[in-house]
Amino acid sequence: MVLLWDYDKKKLKKTKSGRRLILERMINYGPGKGKKIKLKEVKKNWDTLQLYPNARKLMSLLIWGKYKSSPQDKKKSFLL
């Protein structure tokens, strides 16, 4: 179950921004029992998704096999 307590899911599916909101919530809060997140949709919307920082790092690592860091992160040495 995608956490959409404040929106009507049927109305959201009709618009591009609504589908993106559903995708963001699936990534941030989990897709729900028996649901899957489509890789194609994540890649297509990657630059516009508003994700939690740790979720973005993990998804970046899983999708592209590397973490795209910002210049200031390169100075820090840490494990994901």
Secondary structure, 3 states (H helix, E strand, C coil): CCCCCCCCHHHHCCCHHHHHHHHHHHHHHCCCCCCCCCHHHHHHHHHHCCCCHHHHHHHHHHHHCCCCCCHHHHHCCCCC
